């Protein structure tokens, strides 16, 4: 006797690994019956925030350098 396999029942996306500033994350879609992973998607790293942080740091360094140059010229 052969029993036919039932079709998978697709669940919602589940984040398995959250992305960081420099590493990608991963989300999966599993079957709600057997738990088999049906689909995987990479979540891009949050590089926009990293660029904002770096840009802000550079801007602060430039302002400090200009302040030091201005102070030395006056004294």
ChimeraX commands (.cxc) that place a marker at each C-alpha (Angstrom):
marker #1 position 0.00,0.00,0.00 radius 0.5
marker #1 position 1.41,3.40,-1.04 radius 0.5
marker #1 position 0.42,6.50,0.90 radius 0.5
marker #1 position 0.67,9.75,-1.04 radius 0.5
marker #1 position 2.55,12.55,0.63 radius 0.5
marker #1 position 0.39,15.54,1.50 radius 0.5
marker #1 position 1.39,18.93,0.07 radius 0.5
marker #1 position 3.24,21.36,2.31 radius 0.5
marker #1 position 1.33,24.12,4.06 radius 0.5
marker #1 position 3.35,27.33,3.76 radius 0.5
marker #1 position 3.81,29.33,6.96 radius 0.5
marker #1 position 4.85,32.95,7.53 radius 0.5
marker #1 position 8.38,34.30,7.20 radius 0.5
marker #1 position 10.48,33.70,10.32 radius 0.5
marker #1 position 13.71,35.58,11.01 radius 0.5
marker #1 position 16.35,33.03,11.96 radius 0.5
marker #1 position 19.32,35.41,12.05 radius 0.5
marker #1 position 18.95,39.18,12.41 radius 0.5
marker #1 position 21.19,41.36,10.24 radius 0.5
marker #1 position 23.84,43.52,11.89 radius 0.5
marker #1 position 25.77,46.55,10.68 radius 0.5
marker #1 position 28.19,44.34,8.77 radius 0.5
marker #1 position 26.60,40.87,8.46 radius 0.5
marker #1 position 23.54,39.74,6.53 radius 0.5
marker #1 position 20.64,38.02,8.23 radius 0.5
marker #1 position 18.41,35.13,7.18 radius 0.5
marker #1 position 14.66,34.50,7.11 radius 0.5
marker #1 position 12.90,31.25,6.27 radius 0.5
marker #1 position 9.44,30.06,5.36 radius 0.5
marker #1 position 8.58,26.62,6.79 radius 0.5
marker #1 position 5.83,24.10,6.34 radius 0.5
marker #1 position 3.40,24.42,9.25 radius 0.5
marker #1 position 2.81,20.64,9.22 radius 0.5
marker #1 position 6.27,19.06,9.04 radius 0.5
marker #1 position 8.58,22.05,9.68 radius 0.5
marker #1 position 10.58,21.60,6.47 radius 0.5
marker #1 position 12.19,24.81,5.20 radius 0.5
marker #1 position 10.46,25.70,1.95 radius 0.5
marker #1 position 12.19,28.98,1.13 radius 0.5
marker #1 position 15.13,31.06,2.41 radius 0.5
marker #1 position 15.89,34.74,1.89 radius 0.5
marker #1 position 18.92,36.77,2.86 radius 0.5
marker #1 position 18.23,39.96,4.81 radius 0.5
marker #1 position 20.72,42.69,3.79 radius 0.5
marker #1 position 23.06,44.13,6.41 radius 0.5
marker #1 position 22.14,47.53,7.86 radius 0.5
marker #1 position 24.98,49.30,6.07 radius 0.5
marker #1 position 23.03,52.56,5.78 radius 0.5
marker #1 position 23.24,53.03,9.53 radius 0.5
marker #1 position 26.96,52.18,9.43 radius 0.5
marker #1 position 27.55,54.87,6.78 radius 0.5
marker #1 position 25.63,57.40,8.88 radius 0.5
marker #1 position 27.72,56.58,11.95 radius 0.5
marker #1 position 31.00,56.80,9.99 radius 0.5
marker #1 position 29.94,60.05,8.29 radius 0.5
marker #1 position 28.96,61.58,11.61 radius 0.5
marker #1 position 32.29,60.55,13.11 radius 0.5
marker #1 position 34.21,62.10,10.21 radius 0.5
marker #1 position 32.18,65.32,10.50 radius 0.5
marker #1 position 32.95,65.55,14.22 radius 0.5
marker #1 position 36.67,65.02,13.57 radius 0.5
marker #1 position 36.67,67.77,10.92 radius 0.5
marker #1 position 34.94,70.18,13.31 radius 0.5
marker #1 position 37.43,69.37,16.07 radius 0.5
marker #1 position 40.38,69.83,13.69 radius 0.5
marker #1 position 39.02,73.20,12.50 radius 0.5
marker #1 position 38.56,74.25,16.12 radius 0.5
marker #1 position 42.15,73.34,16.97 radius 0.5
marker #1 position 43.50,75.18,13.90 radius 0.5
marker #1 position 41.44,78.28,14.73 radius 0.5
marker #1 position 42.55,78.20,18.38 radius 0.5
marker #1 position 46.25,77.86,17.45 radius 0.5
marker #1 position 46.03,80.79,15.00 radius 0.5
marker #1 position 44.56,83.04,17.69 radius 0.5
marker #1 position 47.11,82.11,20.35 radius 0.5
marker link #1:1,2 radius 0.2
marker link #1:2,3 radius 0.2
marker link #1:3,4 radius 0.2
marker link #1:4,5 radius 0.2
marker link #1:5,6 radius 0.2
marker link #1:6,7 radius 0.2
marker link #1:7,8 radius 0.2
marker link #1:8,9 radius 0.2
marker link #1:9,10 radius 0.2
marker link #1:10,11 radius 0.2
marker link #1:11,12 radius 0.2
marker link #1:12,13 radius 0.2
marker link #1:13,14 radius 0.2
marker link #1:14,15 radius 0.2
marker link #1:15,16 radius 0.2
marker link #1:16,17 radius 0.2
marker link #1:17,18 radius 0.2
marker link #1:18,19 radius 0.2
marker link #1:19,20 radius 0.2
marker link #1:20,21 radius 0.2
marker link #1:21,22 radius 0.2
marker link #1:22,23 radius 0.2
marker link #1:23,24 radius 0.2
marker link #1:24,25 radius 0.2
marker link #1:25,26 radius 0.2
marker link #1:26,27 radius 0.2
marker link #1:27,28 radius 0.2
marker link #1:28,29 radius 0.2
marker link #1:29,30 radius 0.2
marker link #1:30,31 radius 0.2
marker link #1:31,32 radius 0.2
marker link #1:32,33 radius 0.2
marker link #1:33,34 radius 0.2
marker link #1:34,35 radius 0.2
marker link #1:35,36 radius 0.2
marker link #1:36,37 radius 0.2
marker link #1:37,38 radius 0.2
marker link #1:38,39 radius 0.2
marker link #1:39,40 radius 0.2
marker link #1:40,41 radius 0.2
marker link #1:41,42 radius 0.2
marker link #1:42,43 radius 0.2
marker link #1:43,44 radius 0.2
marker link #1:44,45 radius 0.2
marker link #1:45,46 radius 0.2
marker link #1:46,47 radius 0.2
marker link #1:47,48 radius 0.2
marker link #1:48,49 radius 0.2
marker link #1:49,50 radius 0.2
marker link #1:50,51 radius 0.2
marker link #1:51,52 radius 0.2
marker link #1:52,53 radius 0.2
marker link #1:53,54 radius 0.2
marker link #1:54,55 radius 0.2
marker link #1:55,56 radius 0.2
marker link #1:56,57 radius 0.2
marker link #1:57,58 radius 0.2
marker link #1:58,59 radius 0.2
marker link #1:59,60 radius 0.2
marker link #1:60,61 radius 0.2
marker link #1:61,62 radius 0.2
marker link #1:62,63 radius 0.2
marker link #1:63,64 radius 0.2
marker link #1:64,65 radius 0.2
marker link #1:65,66 radius 0.2
marker link #1:66,67 radius 0.2
marker link #1:67,68 radius 0.2
marker link #1:68,69 radius 0.2
marker link #1:69,70 radius 0.2
marker link #1:70,71 radius 0.2
marker link #1:71,72 radius 0.2
marker link #1:72,73 radius 0.2
marker link #1:73,74 radius 0.2
marker link #1:74,75 radius 0.2
view
